[in-house]
Amino acid sequence: MAAIAKAFRILGIDPGLNITGYAAVDVAAGGKPVIVEAGTLKTNAKAELAERIEQIHADLSDVLAELKPDLMAIEQLYAHYKHPRTSILMAHARGVVILAAQQASVAVRSLAATEVKKNLTGNGHASKLQMQRAIQSSCGLSELPEPPDVADALAIALCAMRKLDR
């Protein structure tokens, strides 16, 4: 009897200060990706910034300890000149996510949002709904993944998986 190869687990992260989407996907050699778990980490929008980033760090540290990914893929920070404050706040969330991965000895790969969207839909500027539909189709889901943060985390994980094959 041949030995069964261990699946490679990728944790996709869509970082956000209010909602951080996460999705763990297992990939076996030559096999289809299998969704292990997907969900969101939420913070209290009325809490102080320090409390919110501490919550993201603690919650993600628990997810990392439970799911034990081989790789974490995270969306790169995108700064829009009309909304610099949003980028700064997102950077706080992204920073503690990367810190949690480093503390758990999990390798991190950053992916541009446009690269993820193009990889899944062929359009680097796909809408949230297009991404949800692409994930629904790619993963054979009966319903659209909700909320969109989960779909984005799944997309990030699947894009990272496809990049491993290259």
ZIHU-V468475 format. One record per pair of residues at least 24 apart in sequence whose C-alpha atoms are under 7 Angstrom apart, sorted by the first residue. I is the first residue (numbers start at 1). J is the second residue. D is the distance in Angstrom with one decimal. If there is no record, write none. Layout:
i->I j->J d->D
i->I j->J d->D
//
This chain:
i->8 j->70 d->6.3
i->9 j->69 d->4.8
i->9 j->70 d->5.3
i->9 j->71 d->6.6
i->10 j->69 d->5.5
i->10 j->70 d->6.0
i->10 j->71 d->4.9
i->10 j->72 d->5.7
i->10 j->157 d->5.9
i->11 j->69 d->5.9
i->11 j->71 d->6.3
i->11 j->72 d->4.6
i->11 j->73 d->6.1
i->11 j->157 d->5.9
i->12 j->72 d->5.9
i->12 j->73 d->4.8
i->12 j->74 d->5.9
i->12 j->153 d->4.7
i->12 j->154 d->6.0
i->12 j->156 d->5.1
i->12 j->157 d->4.1
i->13 j->73 d->6.1
i->13 j->74 d->4.8
i->13 j->75 d->6.7
i->13 j->153 d->4.8
i->13 j->156 d->6.8
i->14 j->74 d->6.2
i->14 j->75 d->5.9
i->14 j->149 d->6.2
i->14 j->152 d->6.0
i->14 j->153 d->4.9
i->15 j->90 d->7.0
i->15 j->93 d->6.1
i->15 j->94 d->5.5
i->16 j->90 d->5.6
i->16 j->93 d->5.7
i->17 j->89 d->6.7
i->17 j->90 d->6.0
i->17 j->93 d->5.3
i->18 j->42 d->5.7
i->18 j->43 d->5.3
i->18 j->45 d->6.1
i->19 j->43 d->6.7
i->20 j->149 d->6.8
i->21 j->149 d->4.6
i->21 j->150 d->4.8
i->21 j->153 d->5.5
i->22 j->150 d->6.1
i->22 j->153 d->5.0
i->23 j->150 d->6.7
i->23 j->153 d->5.4
i->23 j->154 d->5.3
i->23 j->157 d->7.0
i->25 j->157 d->6.6
i->38 j->150 d->6.3
i->39 j->150 d->5.8
i->40 j->150 d->6.7
i->53 j->92 d->6.9
i->53 j->93 d->6.0
i->53 j->96 d->6.7
i->57 j->96 d->5.6
i->57 j->97 d->6.2
i->57 j->100 d->6.1
i->60 j->97 d->6.9
i->60 j->100 d->6.8
i->61 j->100 d->5.6
i->64 j->104 d->7.0
i->69 j->106 d->6.9
i->70 j->106 d->6.2
i->70 j->107 d->7.0
i->71 j->106 d->5.7
i->71 j->107 d->5.0
i->71 j->108 d->6.0
i->72 j->106 d->6.6
i->72 j->107 d->6.1
i->72 j->108 d->4.8
i->72 j->109 d->6.3
i->73 j->108 d->5.7
i->73 j->109 d->4.7
i->73 j->110 d->5.8
i->73 j->111 d->7.0
i->73 j->156 d->6.3
i->73 j->157 d->6.1
i->73 j->160 d->6.3
i->74 j->109 d->6.3
i->74 j->110 d->5.0
i->74 j->111 d->6.2
i->74 j->156 d->6.7
i->75 j->110 d->5.7
i->75 j->111 d->5.1
i->75 j->112 d->5.8
i->75 j->113 d->6.0
i->75 j->156 d->6.9
i->76 j->110 d->5.4
i->76 j->111 d->5.4
i->76 j->112 d->5.0
i->76 j->113 d->6.8
i->116 j->155 d->6.5
i->116 j->156 d->6.0
i->116 j->159 d->5.7
i->119 j->159 d->6.3
i->120 j->155 d->7.0
//
